[in-house]
Amino acid sequence: MRLYWTGFGLPANIVEEYILLSVLLHVFVGLKRTWDISLGRLKTSGLSVLNLAMTGIMLLTFMTVHLFQFRFGDTEQFGGYMIRSPPYLINFWGIPTLTLFWTDDTTVVPVPVRDIYALEFQLFQNTLWAGFYIGSVVIFMTHACLGWKKVTPVLGIPRGHIGKVEAIGNLIFITLGAIYISFPLWCLLTVPDVGDQQDINPGRVG
């Protein structure tokens, strides 16, 4: 929210706008290639030629749900959360301790932020939603690995190295997926933390 001024007047920041445009480009190019190429091979190759299209549609559905639950989710129900925002957007002194987005400098005026942490715990302590998210991440990993296998032969990589490049890409996607899966699992297996800076968040409970 502190980066909204980078969003060219829209209620979003430039990172969100970049991601949105990238997703839309990926979706439209994927649909066009499916229409032009994959559908023509359907009779001879079977439904396997639509693996990317089918997993892509499932991911698009998941991303829509995700946006409504988190990006547009109601965090006011938790009463808001206050932080002392670092003057230069990043707390450079906090890099060693990973306290990047708030400062302990008591001269900084506290500002309210969206409590995504509380929203995440509220959602993921429901086993059905946690399962939906974990299943969707598995679909993401499948989609990414299938797409990577399809694109590596046309990247100009020497033929003897294609297998290694595919393996490295798959390892990256599986690692990313495992990181995403860790969020709902963490919420299922732990209880919320009350958070830092309790002096400006009195009465906060986990």
C-alpha positions in Angstrom: 0.0 0.0 0.0 2.9 2.3 0.6 3.9 1.9 -3.0 0.6 3.0 -4.5 2.2 6.2 -5.6 4.2 4.1 -8.2 1.0 2.8 -9.8 0.3 5.6 -12.2 -2.8 6.8 -10.3 -4.4 3.4 -9.9 -5.1 1.8 -6.4 -2.2 -0.6 -6.9 1.6 -0.4 -7.1 3.8 -0.9 -10.1 4.8 -4.5 -9.1 1.1 -5.5 -9.0 0.5 -3.9 -12.4 3.5 -5.6 -13.9 2.4 -9.0 -12.5 -1.1 -8.5 -13.9 0.1 -7.6 -17.3 2.5 -10.5 -17.3 -0.3 -12.9 -16.4 -2.6 -11.5 -19.0 0.1 -11.8 -21.7 0.8 -15.4 -20.7 -2.9 -16.3 -20.7 -3.6 -14.7 -24.1 -0.5 -16.2 -25.7 -1.3 -19.6 -24.2 -4.9 -19.5 -25.5 -3.8 -18.4 -29.0 -1.3 -21.2 -29.2 -3.8 -23.7 -28.0 -6.3 -22.6 -30.6 -3.7 -22.5 -33.4 -1.7 -25.6 -32.6 -3.0 -27.9 -29.9 -6.6 -28.2 -31.1 -5.3 -29.3 -34.5 -3.4 -32.2 -33.0 -6.3 -33.3 -30.7 -7.6 -36.1 -33.0 -4.1 -37.6 -33.6 -2.5 -37.0 -30.1 -5.4 -37.2 -27.7 -6.2 -35.0 -24.7 -2.5 -34.9 -23.7 -1.9 -32.0 -26.0 -4.3 -30.0 -23.8 -2.4 -30.6 -20.6 -1.1 -27.1 -20.4 -4.4 -25.5 -21.4 -6.3 -27.5 -18.7 -3.9 -26.9 -15.9 -3.7 -23.3 -17.0 -7.5 -22.8 -16.7 -7.4 -24.4 -13.3 -4.6 -22.0 -12.3 -6.5 -19.0 -13.6 -9.5 -20.0 -11.5 -7.2 -20.4 -8.5 -5.6 -17.0 -9.0 -9.0 -15.3 -9.3 -10.1 -16.9 -6.0 -6.7 -15.9 -4.4 -7.1 -12.3 -5.5 -10.5 -12.0 -4.0 -9.4 -13.6 -0.7 -6.1 -11.8 -0.2 -5.7 -8.8 -2.5 -9.3 -7.7 -2.0 -9.8 -9.5 1.3 -11.3 -7.8 4.3 -8.6 -7.1 6.9 -10.5 -4.4 8.8 -12.2 -7.2 10.7 -9.0 -7.7 12.7 -8.9 -4.1 13.8 -5.9 -3.1 11.7 -2.2 -3.5 12.5 0.2 -0.6 13.2 3.8 -0.4 12.2 6.5 2.2 12.2 7.2 2.4 8.5 10.9 2.9 7.5 11.4 6.3 5.9 13.1 4.8 2.8 10.6 2.0 2.3 13.2 -0.6 3.4 14.8 -0.7 6.8 18.4 -1.1 5.8 19.5 -1.5 9.4 17.2 -4.4 9.7 18.6 -6.5 6.9 20.7 -8.8 9.2 17.5 -9.6 11.2 15.1 -9.5 8.2 13.1 -6.7 9.8 12.9 -5.0 6.4 9.5 -3.3 6.5 9.3 -1.7 9.9 11.7 0.1 12.2 12.1 0.3 16.0 12.7 4.1 15.8 10.1 5.5 18.1 10.3 8.9 16.5 8.6 7.4 13.4 4.8 7.9 13.4 3.0 4.6 13.3 0.8 3.9 10.2 -2.0 1.3 9.7 -1.3 -1.6 7.3 -3.5 -4.5 6.0 -3.1 -7.5 8.4 -2.6 -10.2 5.8 -1.0 -12.4 8.4 -4.2 -12.6 10.4 -6.2 -13.1 7.2 -3.9 -15.9 6.2 -4.3 -17.7 9.5 -8.1 -17.2 9.5 -8.3 -18.8 6.0 -5.8 -21.6 6.3 -6.9 -22.9 9.6 -9.9 -24.1 7.6 -8.7 -27.5 6.3 -10.8 -27.3 3.1 -9.2 -24.0 2.0 -5.8 -25.2 3.0 -6.3 -28.3 0.9 -7.6 -26.2 -2.0 -4.4 -24.1 -1.9 -2.1 -27.0 -1.6 -3.8 -28.8 -4.5 -3.6 -25.6 -6.6 0.1 -25.3 -5.9 0.6 -28.9 -7.0 -1.2 -28.0 -10.3 1.1 -24.9 -10.6 4.2 -27.1 -10.3 2.7 -29.5 -12.9 1.9 -26.7 -15.3 5.3 -25.1 -14.9 7.2 -28.4 -15.4 5.1 -29.3 -18.5 5.7 -25.8 -19.9 9.4 -25.9 -19.2 9.7 -29.3 -20.9 8.0 -27.9 -23.9 10.0 -24.7 -24.2 13.6 -25.9 -23.5 14.1 -27.6 -26.9 13.5 -24.2 -28.7 15.7 -22.0 -26.5 18.9 -22.8 -28.5 20.3 -25.0 -25.7 22.9 -27.6 -27.0 21.1 -30.9 -27.3 23.3 -32.6 -24.8 22.4 -30.1 -22.1 18.6 -30.0 -22.6 18.0 -32.8 -20.0 20.1 -31.0 -17.4 18.4 -27.7 -18.1 15.0 -29.4 -17.7 16.1 -30.9 -14.4 17.3 -27.6 -13.0 14.0 -25.9 -14.1 11.9 -28.6 -12.5 13.9 -28.3 -9.3 13.3 -24.6 -9.2 9.5 -25.1 -9.7 9.3 -27.8 -7.1 11.2 -25.6 -4.6 8.9 -22.7 -5.3 5.9 -24.9 -4.9 7.2 -26.3 -1.6 7.7 -22.8 -0.3 4.1 -21.9 -1.2 2.8 -25.1 0.4 4.6 -24.3 3.6 2.3 -21.3 4.2 -1.0 -23.2 4.6 0.8 -26.1 6.4 2.3 -23.6 8.9 -1.1 -22.1 9.6 -2.6 -25.5 10.1 0.1 -26.7 12.5 0.7 -23.5 14.6 -1.1 -20.7 16.3 -0.9 -17.0 15.3 1.8 -14.9 16.8 0.8 -11.6 18.4 3.5 -9.8 16.4 6.1 -7.2 17.1 5.8 -3.6 18.3 3.2 -4.3 21.0 3.6 -0.8 22.3 1.6 0.5 19.3 -0.7 -2.5 19.1 -2.0 -2.8 22.6 -4.4 -5.7 23.4 -3.3 -7.6 20.3 -4.0 -11.3 20.7 -3.0 -14.2 18.5 
